[in-house]
Structures are given as C-alpha cells and as structure tokens.
C-alpha cells in the first residue's frame, strides 16, 4: 500500500506560496483524516470532496502560521494515506466551479466558442488538447500563478519538449456506469494530476498533461464518451508534481 509520510513539495508549491492540499484516505478513515486536517489548518472551512476517497483543502485566506509542522500527525495509515501540496490553481479553479463561476468544459460551458471537444468519431491528429500560450483568458484570472510558471518554462520543459510542458483542465463524460473505468483508462495512458468526479456518475474533470490524440482515442473507444477543453484553462506543469495512479481512485475499496 502506498503511504507518503512527508508532504511532497517543489520550488513552485511550497508552504509559503501554495494554500491547496489534496488528501487521500480509506473509506474507514475519511472522518479521522478530515478532522485532523481541519485541526492542522486551523480552519472551519469545509473541504471539497472531489472523489470517493480524496478531498481538496483550500485554506486561502486562513491563518498559515505553523500549520505545515502539524501535517505529520495526519499523514498516517489511520488517518490520511497521502497528502500532497498542489498548485493554487487547482483550488482556485475548483472554488470557482463550486460557486458556479467557472463551468466545467463540456458540461455547463458558457463560452462554447472556445471549446474543443473530442469523441471517438471526431478526434484530431496530433497533440491534444491544443494549447495556445498567447491566449490570456485564464492567465488574467490567476496572473501571479501563471507568471511564476511562465518565467521558469524554458528551464522545466527543455528535456520534455515545448508541447508537453503544459497541463490542462479537461472535462470528461463517460458511458453509463463507466465513470471510474474511464478515469482509470486516462490515468493508465496519460499523466493525470487531479481528479474530480461528479455525483451524476458520468462526468467530472481532470488536470492532465497533453498527449497524442491516438493515445486518448483508446479510452474514447469504449469507456469515455467525450473529452472537452476550454482554451483558457491551462498552465505550466510544476516540477515534481506527481501523477495520480489507479490506486488513488480505489484505495478505499481495498
């Protein structure tokens, strides 16, 4: 069983800058994990339950003082299996979505002229989602975050290539009863860094790395019905940000 006993940090997501944390737990430890995290963060704000076995803690505007020193007590088998400090944009985007300020692409979009949608019958050739770094729609929403990454882009993406240095917020829809299997397929064939599953059992969104469209077509053939991307919703991938695994979706069922 995977267990992270230290918070994962990088130069882009440290305790002084990021105020966004993902916690993972067993079904039996959800309550103890959540209570411990709320105590460590010294906040009464409710977490966002993003999957059956993970929550997103957004403590933007809360007192930060020495809370980072308190996380170790939460990061145990009997509480939170895994804790990861993630980019603020993950929380900012979800906070806006939860308040209906940011629609999930393809589910309730208000800016259809910027939407890129692919299905098994309509899939482009090349890298998807297509990202135009000269567009500024989402950058204007989170200027400090975007600027931080853009300044370091040439260094962080030299080895992997320009096109694959970005991560994008992508909406997904699945066939009936295939929501989790659709996600597992995407996780198996690409790097996925965050997952939100809607209570409708069919949809949600992910933060994912760009990939060749023919790879994504494997999932669109049988499990996922569509993937949708709003051209404004992307950023540079932080160095060291680790991808999800299937175990992060199923850990509470073992």
Buried (B, 14 or more C-beta within 10 A) or exposed (E): EEEBEEBBBBEBBEBEBBBBBBBBBBEEBBEBBBEBBBEBBBBEEEBBBBBBBBBBBBBEEBEEEEBBEBBEEBBBEEBBBBBBBBBBBBBBBBBBBEEEEBBBBBBEBEEEEBBBBBBBEEBEEEBBBBBEBEEEEBBEBBEEBBEBBEEBBEEBBEEEEEBBBBBBBBBBBBEEEBBBBBBBBBBEBBBBBBBBBBEEEBBBBBBBBBBBBEEBBBBBEEBBBBBBBBBBBBBBBBBEBEBBBBBBBEBBEE
